[in-house]
């Protein structure tokens, strides 16, 4: 389950990186003192996103595994 969600996150990361790079570069062009953009912030953000995805999916999976089915069906 984690692997299927991770692939979606990885695809979205690679779609978002060029847009974020372009927007950041456009934003930074208006300042008198400019910095060069490197890949480190994008990689760190991607890793944090993947870790948060794995933790969230893992937590929800464990929570669903330990839930009593009778309790769930009672409210249906």
DSSP file (Angstrom, degrees, kcal/mol; ACC not computed):
  #  RESIDUE AA STRUCTURE BP1 BP2  ACC     N-H-->O    O-->H-N    N-H-->O    O-->H-N    TCO  KAPPA ALPHA  PHI   PSI    X-CA   Y-CA   Z-CA
    1    1 A X     >        0   0    0      0, 0.0     4,-1.6     0, 0.0     5,-0.2   0.000 360.0 360.0 360.0 -40.8    0.0    0.0    0.0
    2    2 A X  H  >  +     0   0    0      1,-0.2     4,-2.4     2,-0.2     5,-0.1   0.885 360.0  55.1 -65.2 -37.5    2.8    2.4    0.8
    3    3 A X  H  > S+     0   0    0      1,-0.2     4,-2.0     2,-0.2    -1,-0.2   0.890 105.4  51.1 -64.9 -39.6    4.5    1.6   -2.5
    4    4 A X  H  > S+     0   0    0      1,-0.2     4,-1.2     2,-0.2    -1,-0.2   0.892 114.2  43.6 -67.2 -38.1    1.5    2.5   -4.5
    5    5 A X  H  X S+     0   0    0     -4,-1.6     4,-2.1     2,-0.2    -2,-0.2   0.855 109.6  57.6 -72.8 -33.8    1.1    5.9   -2.8
    6    6 A X  H  X S+     0   0    0     -4,-2.4     4,-2.7     1,-0.2    -2,-0.2   0.887 102.7  53.6 -64.4 -38.4    4.9    6.5   -3.0
    7    7 A X  H  X S+     0   0    0     -4,-2.0     4,-2.3     1,-0.2    -1,-0.2   0.904 108.5  49.9 -63.4 -39.3    4.8    6.2   -6.8
    8    8 A X  H  X S+     0   0    0     -4,-1.2     4,-2.1     2,-0.2    -1,-0.2   0.900 112.2  47.6 -63.9 -40.1    2.1    8.8   -6.9
    9    9 A X  H  X S+     0   0    0     -4,-2.1     4,-2.3     2,-0.2    -2,-0.2   0.901 110.8  51.1 -68.1 -40.5    4.1   11.2   -4.7
   10   10 A X  H  X S+     0   0    0     -4,-2.7     4,-2.1     2,-0.2    -2,-0.2   0.915 110.8  48.6 -64.1 -42.4    7.3   10.6   -6.7
   11   11 A X  H  X S+     0   0    0     -4,-2.3     4,-1.4     1,-0.2    -1,-0.2   0.919 112.3  48.4 -62.4 -43.2    5.4   11.4  -10.0
   12   12 A X  H  X S+     0   0    0     -4,-2.1     4,-2.3     1,-0.2    -1,-0.2   0.846 108.5  54.8 -67.9 -32.6    3.9   14.6   -8.4
   13   13 A X  H  X S+     0   0    0     -4,-2.3     4,-2.2     1,-0.2    -1,-0.2   0.935 108.4  47.7 -64.3 -45.3    7.3   15.7   -7.1
   14   14 A X  H  X S+     0   0    0     -4,-2.1     4,-0.5     1,-0.2    -1,-0.2   0.750 113.6  48.5 -70.7 -22.1    8.9   15.4  -10.6
   15   15 A X  H  X S+     0   0    0     -4,-1.4     4,-0.7    -5,-0.2    -1,-0.2   0.855 114.5  45.5 -78.4 -37.2    6.0   17.4  -12.0
   16   16 A X  H  X S+     0   0    0     -4,-2.3     4,-2.8     1,-0.2     5,-0.3   0.778  96.5  73.8 -79.8 -27.5    6.1   20.1   -9.3
   17   17 A X  H  X S+     0   0    0     -4,-2.2     4,-2.6     1,-0.2     5,-0.2   0.914  97.5  45.2 -57.9 -48.3    9.9   20.6   -9.4
   18   18 A X  H  X S+     0   0    0     -4,-0.5     4,-2.5     1,-0.2    -1,-0.2   0.910 115.1  48.6 -63.5 -38.3   10.1   22.5  -12.6
   19   19 A X  H  X S+     0   0    0     -4,-0.7     4,-2.5     2,-0.2    -2,-0.2   0.912 113.9  46.1 -65.9 -41.6    7.1   24.7  -11.7
   20   20 A X  H  X S+     0   0    0     -4,-2.8     4,-2.5     2,-0.2     5,-0.2   0.888 112.5  50.7 -68.0 -38.5    8.6   25.5   -8.3
   21   21 A X  H  X S+     0   0    0     -4,-2.6     4,-2.4    -5,-0.3    -2,-0.2   0.930 112.8  46.0 -64.0 -44.7   12.0   26.2   -9.8
   22   22 A X  H  X S+     0   0    0     -4,-2.5     4,-2.5    -5,-0.2    -2,-0.2   0.928 114.6  46.9 -64.9 -45.1   10.6   28.6  -12.3
   23   23 A X  H  X S+     0   0    0     -4,-2.5     4,-2.3     2,-0.2    -2,-0.2   0.898 114.1  47.9 -64.6 -40.4    8.4   30.4   -9.8
   24   24 A X  H  X S+     0   0    0     -4,-2.5     4,-2.5     2,-0.2    -1,-0.2   0.907 112.7  48.2 -67.1 -41.2   11.2   30.7   -7.3
   25   25 A X  H  X S+     0   0    0     -4,-2.4     4,-1.1    -5,-0.2    -2,-0.2   0.910 112.3  49.0 -65.9 -41.2   13.6   32.0   -9.9
   26   26 A X  H  < S+     0   0    0     -4,-2.5     4,-0.3    -5,-0.2     3,-0.2   0.900 113.1  47.9 -63.3 -40.8   11.0   34.5  -11.1
   27   27 A X  H >< S+     0   0    0     -4,-2.3     3,-1.1     1,-0.2    -2,-0.2   0.899 110.8  50.3 -66.4 -41.8   10.4   35.6   -7.5
   28   28 A X  H >< S+     0   0    0     -4,-2.5     3,-1.3     1,-0.2    -1,-0.2   0.682  93.9  74.4 -74.2 -17.3   14.1   36.0   -6.7
   29   29 A X  T 3< S+     0   0    0     -4,-1.1    -1,-0.2     1,-0.2    -2,-0.2   0.698  87.1  63.6 -68.2 -17.5   14.7   38.1   -9.9
   30   30 A X  T <  S+     0   0    0     -3,-1.1     2,-0.3    -4,-0.3    -1,-0.2   0.517  86.6  89.0 -85.5  -4.3   13.0   41.1   -8.2
   31   31 A X  S <  S-     0   0    0     -3,-1.3     3,-0.1     1,-0.1    -3,-0.0  -0.682  72.4-138.8 -96.4 148.2   15.6   41.4   -5.4
   32   32 A X  S    S+     0   0    0     -2,-0.3     2,-0.8     1,-0.2    -1,-0.1   0.896  98.4  50.2 -70.0 -40.1   18.8   43.4   -5.6
   33   33 A X  S    S-     0   0    0     -3,-0.0     2,-0.2     2,-0.0    -1,-0.2  -0.883  83.3-168.7-102.5 110.3   20.8   40.8   -3.9
   34   34 A X        -     0   0    0     -2,-0.8     2,-0.3    -3,-0.1    -5,-0.1  -0.636  11.4-153.8-100.8 154.5   20.2   37.5   -5.6
   35   35 A X        -     0   0    0     -2,-0.2     2,-0.4    -7,-0.1    -7,-0.0  -0.882  24.8-111.5-118.4 156.9   21.1   33.9   -4.7
   36   36 A X        -     0   0    0     -2,-0.3     2,-0.4     1,-0.0   -11,-0.0  -0.708  28.4-128.3 -86.4 138.1   21.6   31.0   -7.0
   37   37 A X        -     0   0    0     -2,-0.4     2,-0.2   -16,-0.0   -16,-0.0  -0.723  30.3-178.2 -84.7 132.0   19.0   28.2   -6.8
   38   38 A X        -     0   0    0     -2,-0.4     4,-0.4     1,-0.0     3,-0.4  -0.713  38.5-106.7-120.4 178.5   20.4   24.8   -6.3
   39   39 A X  S  > S+     0   0    0     -2,-0.2     4,-2.3     1,-0.2     3,-0.3   0.628  94.9  89.4 -83.1 -13.8   18.8   21.4   -6.1
   40   40 A X  H  > S+     0   0    0      1,-0.2     4,-2.6     2,-0.2     5,-0.2   0.889  86.0  48.4 -57.4 -46.9   19.2   20.8   -2.4
   41   41 A X  H  > S+     0   0    0     -3,-0.4     4,-2.2     1,-0.2    -1,-0.2   0.878 112.8  49.8 -63.0 -33.5   15.9   22.5   -1.2
   42   42 A X  H  > S+     0   0    0     -4,-0.4     4,-2.0    -3,-0.3    -1,-0.2   0.902 112.2  46.5 -70.6 -40.0   13.9   20.6   -3.8
   43   43 A X  H  X S+     0   0    0     -4,-2.3     4,-2.5     2,-0.2    -2,-0.2   0.915 113.0  49.4 -67.2 -42.9   15.5   17.2   -2.8
   44   44 A X  H  X S+     0   0    0     -4,-2.6     4,-2.5    -5,-0.2    -2,-0.2   0.917 111.7  48.9 -62.9 -43.2   15.0   17.9    0.9
   45   45 A X  H  X S+     0   0    0     -4,-2.2     4,-2.2    -5,-0.2    -1,-0.2   0.886 111.5  50.4 -63.8 -38.4   11.3   18.9    0.3
   46   46 A X  H  X S+     0   0    0     -4,-2.0     4,-2.3     2,-0.2    -2,-0.2   0.904 111.0  47.8 -65.8 -41.5   10.8   15.7   -1.7
   47   47 A X  H  X S+     0   0    0     -4,-2.5     4,-2.5     2,-0.2    -2,-0.2   0.912 111.8  49.8 -65.9 -42.4   12.3   13.5    0.9
   48   48 A X  H  X S+     0   0    0     -4,-2.5     4,-2.5     1,-0.2    -2,-0.2   0.909 111.2  50.2 -62.1 -41.2   10.2   15.1    3.6
   49   49 A X  H  X S+     0   0    0     -4,-2.2     4,-2.1     1,-0.2    -2,-0.2   0.911 111.3  47.9 -64.0 -42.6    7.1   14.6    1.5
   50   50 A X  H  X S+     0   0    0     -4,-2.3     4,-2.4     2,-0.2    -2,-0.2   0.899 112.2  49.1 -65.2 -40.3    7.9   11.0    0.9
   51   51 A X  H  X S+     0   0    0     -4,-2.5     4,-2.5     2,-0.2    -2,-0.2   0.922 111.9  48.5 -65.0 -43.6    8.6   10.4    4.6
   52   52 A X  H  X S+     0   0    0     -4,-2.5     4,-2.3     1,-0.2    -1,-0.2   0.878 111.4  50.9 -65.0 -36.6    5.3   12.1    5.6
   53   53 A X  H  X S+     0   0    0     -4,-2.1     4,-2.7    -5,-0.2     5,-0.3   0.935 111.3  47.3 -64.8 -45.8    3.5   10.0    3.0
   54   54 A X  H  X S+     0   0    0     -4,-2.4     4,-2.4     1,-0.2    -2,-0.2   0.904 113.7  47.9 -63.3 -41.8    4.9    6.8    4.3
   55   55 A X  H  X S+     0   0    0     -4,-2.5     4,-2.4     2,-0.2    -1,-0.2   0.914 114.1  46.4 -65.5 -42.2    4.2    7.7    7.9
   56   56 A X  H  X S+     0   0    0     -4,-2.3     4,-2.5     2,-0.2     5,-0.2   0.938 115.8  43.7 -67.3 -47.2    0.6    8.7    7.2
   57   57 A X  H  X S+     0   0    0     -4,-2.7     4,-2.2     1,-0.2    -2,-0.2   0.904 115.1  50.4 -66.2 -39.9   -0.2    5.6    5.0
   58   58 A X  H  X S+     0   0    0     -4,-2.4     4,-2.4    -5,-0.3     5,-0.2   0.915 111.2  48.1 -63.1 -42.9    1.5    3.3    7.5
   59   59 A X  H  X S+     0   0    0     -4,-2.4     4,-2.5     1,-0.2    -2,-0.2   0.931 113.2  47.0 -63.7 -45.7   -0.4    4.8   10.5
   60   60 A X  H  X S+     0   0    0     -4,-2.5     4,-2.1     1,-0.2    -1,-0.2   0.858 112.2  51.4 -65.9 -34.1   -3.8    4.5    8.6
   61   61 A X  H  X S+     0   0    0     -4,-2.2     4,-2.0     2,-0.2    -2,-0.2   0.927 112.4  44.6 -67.4 -45.2   -3.0    1.0    7.6
   62   62 A X  H  X S+     0   0    0     -4,-2.4     4,-1.7     2,-0.2    -2,-0.2   0.895 112.8  52.2 -66.1 -39.4   -2.1   -0.1   11.2
   63   63 A X  H  < S+     0   0    0     -4,-2.5     4,-0.4     1,-0.2    -1,-0.2   0.905 111.8  45.9 -63.5 -41.2   -5.2    1.7   12.5
   64   64 A X  H >< S+     0   0    0     -4,-2.1     3,-0.5     1,-0.2    -1,-0.2   0.842 110.0  55.2 -69.9 -32.6   -7.4   -0.1   10.0
   65   65 A X  H 3< S+     0   0    0     -4,-2.0    -1,-0.2     1,-0.2    -2,-0.2   0.844 111.7  42.7 -69.5 -33.0   -5.8   -3.4   10.8
   66   66 A X  T 3< S+     0   0    0     -4,-1.7     2,-0.3    -5,-0.1    -1,-0.2   0.426  89.5 109.2 -94.7   1.6   -6.5   -3.2   14.5
   67   67 A X  S <  S-     0   0    0     -3,-0.5     2,-0.5    -4,-0.4     3,-0.0  -0.597  75.0-118.8 -79.4 137.3  -10.0   -1.8   14.2
   68   68 A X    >>  -     0   0    0     -2,-0.3     4,-1.3     1,-0.2     3,-0.7  -0.635  15.2-145.4 -74.3 123.1  -12.8   -4.2   15.1
   69   69 A X  H 3> S+     0   0    0     -2,-0.5     4,-2.4     1,-0.2     5,-0.2   0.813  97.2  61.6 -62.0 -29.2  -15.0   -4.9   12.1
   70   70 A X  H 3> S+     0   0    0      1,-0.2     4,-1.5     2,-0.2    -1,-0.2   0.879 101.9  51.8 -65.4 -36.0  -18.1   -5.1   14.3
   71   71 A X  H <> S+     0   0    0     -3,-0.7     4,-0.8     2,-0.2    -1,-0.2   0.886 111.0  47.6 -66.7 -38.0  -17.6   -1.5   15.4
   72   72 A X  H >< S+     0   0    0     -4,-1.3     3,-0.7     1,-0.2     4,-0.4   0.915 112.6  47.6 -69.3 -42.6  -17.4   -0.3   11.9
   73   73 A X  H >< S+     0   0    0     -4,-2.4     3,-0.7     1,-0.2    -1,-0.2   0.755 100.0  68.4 -71.2 -23.5  -20.5   -2.2   10.7
   74   74 A X  H 3< S+     0   0    0     -4,-1.5    -1,-0.2     1,-0.2    -2,-0.2   0.847 103.2  44.0 -63.7 -33.0  -22.5   -1.0   13.7
   75   75 A X  T <<        0   0    0     -4,-0.8    -1,-0.2    -3,-0.7    -2,-0.2   0.523 360.0 360.0 -90.5  -5.9  -22.4    2.6   12.3
   76   76 A X    <         0   0    0     -3,-0.7    -1,-0.2    -4,-0.4    -2,-0.1   0.473 360.0 360.0 -78.5 360.0  -23.2    1.6    8.7
